[in-house]
C-alpha cells in the first residue's frame, strides 16, 4: 500500500493521499468529496484497482496533455493555478482550509468552486481533469443507456407532449433501475428532469406493489 494507490470498497473507489504510522488520508474518487482520515486497516477487505478502472467507473476518459491545443492548455493551467498553493497542505486540515480561503479571495472564486477543483485534481491526479466537460472524451454509451436514450427521445421529449399510458418496460426489452436512468440523464446533461422522473416512478410503484415494476411516465 502506497500513496496514490486506488482501492475499491463499498461500491466506490478511494485514492490514498497520505500515510502515517496509524492513519491514512483518502479521497472518494467517485463522489469527489474533501479528503478524510481513516484507520490503517480501512482497506483490509478492499480490492486494488487501476487508473483505467477509475475512469471507466466515473465515465470519463481524460485527454492526454500532449494532445491538447494551446488554448486548452491555458484553461487547465489557469484552473490548476487556482488550487496549486493548496495541494502541499492537503494533509493539514487547518493549513488546507486557510489556503482555500486565500485562493478563493485571490482568484475571486467561491470556496465551493475551489474545493471542487481541488477534489477533482486529487481524485484523478491529472490536470487534464480541468478541461471543460464538452471537450473531454467520454466513454461510449452502454446498451442499456442506448435504450434509455431511444425511449426518452421517443416518449419523454416527444414534440407533441403526449402522455405515455404504457409502461416503459413494454417498449424496452432490458430496462435498468431508476438509479441507472438518473445517472444517464445526469451524464447527458439532463439532470433537471431527474426529480420529475423520481416522482412519477414513486407514484407508479406505490400503486403497483407486488407486481413487476416497470418505469412509468405519466402525463405532464
PyMOL commands that set and color helices and strands:
alter all, ss='L'
color gray80, all
select helices_A, chain A and resi 51-58+65-67+70-81+84-87+93-106+111-124+127-130+133-135+143-156+168-170+178-187+191-206
alter helices_A, ss='H'
color red, helices_A
select strands_A, chain A and resi 6-9+12-19+23-28+36-39+47-49
alter strands_A, ss='S'
color yellow, strands_A
deselect
rebuild
show_as cartoon
